[in-house]
């Protein structure tokens, strides 16, 4: 059996528990998943450090692009240090130039700050106009995993680019993410050298009991939360795929 690692992104304590109970192998820890994920709080990092799974903290101080000011770069170095102090396994980083190419200078700075930790390059790579060059730059930087939707809204739409990325730098793991579910996991395994996959495993949150919660904007429309059943279904689908292919 060739096991496919399942990474689940979560942004609160309940999500952390649901991902673990559903069979996640690793956690991407964030705040504000509705914005694509921001740096989690110190308290959530501390909680996650005791969850029993490897945890990688998103390092992203604000929503929007990935072009960082000197002040934001300093903040991100401090956030990497906070993830290390919390005992987390690693960090998820990214930096772009204004034209979407990877900012290798900033990335090298962040990789150095995370020395000894597990590092993932996040979907900033989906903005780059040259995915093959970006993958080769990623390898030069010593980053051994990228999270990508293949430059598309969903990873299924980006499958061809994901395959080209995997071929460009075989030493870097390409981890599909974006719309991944139990229903489509087999399509990634058929098209890619799939060893890891990323998903939210989420379901719509129920309407709040107090109407003011929604009226005041404390819970936005369309809010979602990690769902143990969705995570478990994806884990089971991946296990079925794993049993049908040779080990190694």
C-alpha positions in Angstrom: 0.0 0.0 0.0 1.3 3.5 -0.9 -0.2 5.9 1.5 -1.1 9.4 0.3 -0.6 12.0 3.0 -3.6 14.2 3.8 -3.1 17.8 4.9 -6.2 19.7 6.2 -6.2 23.4 6.6 -8.0 24.7 9.8 -8.5 28.1 11.4 -9.9 27.4 14.9 -9.8 24.9 17.7 -12.9 23.0 16.6 -11.4 22.6 13.2 -8.2 21.2 14.7 -10.2 18.6 16.6 -12.3 17.7 13.6 -9.3 17.3 11.3 -7.6 15.0 13.7 -10.7 12.9 14.4 -11.3 12.6 10.6 -7.9 11.1 9.9 -5.7 14.0 8.8 -2.0 13.3 8.7 -0.9 17.0 8.9 -2.4 20.3 9.7 -2.0 23.6 7.9 -2.8 26.1 10.7 -4.3 29.5 9.7 -6.5 32.3 10.7 -9.3 33.5 8.4 -9.5 30.7 5.8 -12.2 32.7 4.1 -9.4 35.1 3.0 -7.2 32.2 1.9 -5.5 31.9 5.3 -3.6 34.3 7.4 -1.1 33.8 10.2 -2.8 32.1 13.2 -2.8 33.6 16.7 -0.2 32.7 19.3 -2.9 31.0 21.3 -4.0 28.8 18.4 -0.3 27.9 17.7 0.2 26.9 21.3 -3.0 24.7 21.2 -1.9 23.1 17.9 1.5 22.4 19.2 -0.1 19.8 21.5 -2.5 18.2 19.0 -0.4 15.2 18.2 0.0 15.8 14.5 2.7 17.7 12.5 1.4 21.3 12.2 2.6 23.9 9.7 1.6 27.5 10.4 0.6 29.9 7.6 2.9 32.9 7.5 0.8 35.7 5.9 0.2 38.9 7.8 -2.6 40.3 5.7 -5.0 39.5 2.9 -4.3 40.5 -0.7 -1.1 40.0 -2.7 2.2 38.5 -1.6 4.4 41.6 -2.3 5.8 42.4 1.2 7.0 45.7 2.6 10.1 45.8 4.8 7.9 46.1 7.8 5.8 43.1 6.8 9.0 41.1 6.2 10.0 41.8 9.8 6.6 40.8 11.0 6.8 37.5 9.1 10.2 36.7 10.6 8.7 37.2 14.0 5.8 35.0 13.1 8.1 32.2 12.0 9.9 32.5 15.3 6.5 32.3 17.1 5.7 29.1 15.2 9.1 27.6 16.2 8.5 28.6 19.9 5.1 26.9 19.9 6.8 23.7 18.8 5.2 23.5 15.4 6.8 21.4 12.7 7.0 24.1 10.1 5.7 27.0 8.2 3.9 27.8 4.9 5.4 30.8 3.1 5.3 32.8 -0.1 6.5 36.0 -1.7 5.9 37.6 -5.1 7.3 40.3 -7.2 4.8 42.8 -8.5 4.5 40.9 -11.8 3.7 37.6 -10.1 7.1 36.0 -10.3 8.5 34.5 -7.1 10.5 37.0 -5.0 13.5 34.8 -4.4 15.2 37.3 -2.1 12.3 37.4 0.3 11.8 33.6 0.1 15.5 33.0 0.9 15.1 35.2 3.9 12.1 33.3 5.1 13.7 29.9 4.5 16.7 31.0 6.6 14.4 32.1 9.4 12.7 28.7 9.3 16.0 26.7 9.2 15.4 23.2 10.6 11.6 23.4 10.1 9.4 21.9 7.4 8.6 24.5 4.7 5.8 24.7 2.1 5.6 27.3 -0.6 2.0 28.3 -0.8 -0.2 29.3 -3.7 1.8 32.5 -4.4 3.2 30.1 -7.0 -0.2 30.1 -8.8 0.4 33.8 -9.7 3.6 33.2 -11.5 3.6 33.5 -15.3 6.4 30.9 -15.6 5.6 27.8 -13.5 8.5 25.8 -14.7 11.0 28.5 -13.8 9.2 29.0 -10.5 9.6 25.3 -9.6 13.3 25.4 -10.5 13.7 28.5 -8.2 11.8 26.6 -5.5 14.3 23.7 -5.7 17.3 26.1 -5.6 15.9 27.7 -2.5 15.8 24.3 -0.8 12.0 24.2 -0.5 10.8 20.7 -1.0 7.0 21.1 -1.2 4.6 23.5 -3.0 0.9 23.8 -2.5 -0.8 24.7 -5.8 -4.0 24.7 -7.7 -2.1 24.8 -11.0 -2.7 28.5 -11.5 -6.5 27.9 -11.8 -9.5 28.5 -9.5 -9.5 24.8 -8.7 -6.8 22.1 -8.8 -8.8 20.0 -11.2 -8.9 22.9 -13.7 -5.1 23.3 -13.2 -4.2 19.6 -13.6 -2.1 20.1 -16.7 0.0 22.9 -15.1 0.4 20.8 -11.9 1.8 18.0 -14.0 4.2 20.3 -15.8 5.3 21.6 -12.4 5.9 18.1 -11.1 8.0 17.3 -14.2 10.0 20.5 -13.9 11.4 19.7 -10.5 10.9 16.1 -9.5 12.7 16.7 -6.2 9.9 19.1 -5.1 6.6 17.6 -4.0 3.6 19.1 -5.8 0.7 19.0 -3.4 -2.6 19.8 -5.1 -5.0 22.0 -3.2 -8.2 23.9 -4.2 -11.5 22.1 -4.4 -10.1 18.8 -3.4 -12.6 16.3 -2.1 -13.4 12.6 -1.7 -15.3 12.8 -5.0 -12.4 13.9 -7.1 -9.3 12.6 -5.3 -8.8 9.7 -7.8 -8.4 12.2 -10.7 -5.3 13.7 -9.0 -3.8 10.3 -8.3 -4.3 9.3 -12.0 -2.7 12.4 -13.4 0.1 13.2 -10.9 2.9 11.5 -8.9 0.6 12.1 -5.9 2.1 11.6 -2.5 0.4 14.5 -0.6 -2.9 16.3 -1.0 -4.4 19.4 0.6 -8.0 20.1 1.4 -10.3 22.1 3.7 -12.7 19.2 4.4 -15.3 21.8 5.2 -19.0 22.2 5.2 -21.3 25.3 5.5 -21.6 26.6 9.0 -25.2 26.7 10.4 -26.8 30.1 10.8 -26.0 31.6 14.2 -28.5 31.4 17.0 -28.4 35.1 17.6 -29.4 37.0 14.5 -27.1 39.9 15.5 -24.1 37.7 14.9 -24.8 37.8 11.2 -26.2 41.3 11.1 -23.1 42.8 12.8 -20.8 40.8 10.5 -19.3 38.6 13.2 -20.1 35.6 10.9 -19.9 36.4 7.2 -22.3 34.9 4.7 -21.2 31.5 3.3 -19.0 30.7 6.3 -17.6 27.2 6.4 -16.0 25.0 9.0 -13.9 21.9 9.1 -16.2 18.9 9.0 -15.0 15.6 10.5 -17.1 13.6 8.1 -15.7 15.3 5.0 -12.2 14.7 6.3 -12.9 11.1 7.0 -14.5 10.5 3.6 -11.4 12.0 1.9 -9.1 9.9 4.0 -11.0 6.8 3.1 -10.9 7.7 -0.6 -7.1 8.2 -0.4 -6.7 4.9 1.3 -8.6 3.1 -1.4 -6.4 4.7 -4.0 -3.3 3.7 -2.0 -4.4 0.0 -1.9 -4.7 -0.1 -5.7 -1.2 1.0 -6.5 2.2 -0.4 -5.7 4.3 0.8 -2.8 7.3 3.0 -3.4 
